[in-house]
């Protein structure tokens, strides 16, 4: 007896998307139910559900409980930004990467950080300042505060050969992140680290990370003048 090849959720997703783009199901139209699609594609309803969830995440359809799934009248496109480790970003541009730990200390959480992470003002955090270089030129200044209660192993971690971001990804993977970008003018301290002059425009990224709802770390990563961020959608 010959076994039938199982229909994948990718196939269902791509076929539904094709029908939407070819106007078989025009904007605003109600799609067949998950049960009907499962029968048509000879697959489990869970397979259809996953396919439709991906299309909803892409902004192509909208799903409402008890109302079904509709093609969006104005489909939105989501830009994707990839965030690489400094090491990966430097090596990707065929440069030689170098890392330097500038300072590390265990301190009580400053008031602004306690507010940012929603931790008690006396929470113990590891404060780390480090530099990342490309061909021995300043690439990124990373300043990071790590909640020791959430990541206790970091207090005695060896951060002399790898940055705290890389260490965290290997030892304590996160579940949620909030990221913001802003343009700043370098003050004297930053200009000295980045090998530039006071007032130079730079891109600074702030990143707050949680693990299962518990705050892990807050970081400021300042990039060299001329650094740019690209995305596709």
Buried (B, 14 or more C-beta within 10 A) or exposed (E): EEEEEEBBBEBBBBBBBEBBEEEEBEEEEEBBEBEEBBEEBEBBBEBBBBBBBBBBEBBBBBBEEEEBBBBBEEBEEEEEEEEEBBBEBBBEEEBEBBBEBEEBEEEEBEEEBBEBBEBEEEBBBBBBBBBBBBEEEBBBBBBBBBBBBBBEEBEEBEBEEBBBBBBBEEEBEBEEEEEEEEEEEBEEEBBEBBEBEEEBEBBBBBBBBBBEEBBBBBBBBBBBBEEEEEEEE
